[in-house]
Amino acid sequence: MPFPPEVSPPSPYAAPQASPAVALPAGAPAPVAVHLANLRTLSTLVFVFAAMCVLGLAFTGLILAVGTLQEAAEGFSDPDAVFAYAFFGTAFVAQAVLVVLLAWTGLCLRTPRRHGLCVATAAVTCLAFPLGTALGVALLVVLNRPGVRELFDARGAAGA
């Protein structure tokens, strides 16, 4: 018998108990290190999402290149090709701008700078359903925390 009769084994279904050394009092601000770790994680996720957007950019560029080659072979005689060029050209430019914004935001999240740019990029990223929406909402939640905002303000004032 591994346990004495007066001591019962711990239940595997019992709710986990928080360690008193880790728990913060209610309403206490999170330490700066936690905010920096959250920003670093989000920065990495922004870079990964930017890389995924580069794949979409390459696909759109491939569509434009193949369409141009096909139209050149036919002597540019299709009147509907103008609409296709306008559509895919606009999509290509929009994706390129998004990739640049994401890369810049990822760098700004690493060293908390340009809070407005990060919030604006998070809002635009929400339009890229479903992964961009999840990333954008997570960015907005973290960026609107008071401690994170103070961290951006402190870094911005020090850099000015």
Sequence and secondary structure as in RCSB ss.txt:
>XXXX:A:sequence
MPFPPEVSPPSPYAAPQASPAVALPAGAPAPVAVHLANLRTLSTLVFVFAAMCVLGLAFTGLILAVGTLQEAAEG
FSDPDAVFAYAFFGTAFVAQAVLVVLLAWTGLCLRTPRRHGLCVATAAVTCLAFPLGTALGVALLVVLNRPGVRE
LFDARGAAGA
>XXXX:A:secstr
  S TTS    TTS     TTT   TT    HHHHHHHHHHHHHHHHHHHHHHHHHHHHHHHHHHHHHHHHHHTT
S  TTHHHHHHHHHHHHHHHHHHHHHHHHHHHHHHTT  HHHHHHHHHHHTTSTTHHHHHHHHHHHHHTSHHHHH
HHHHHHHHH 
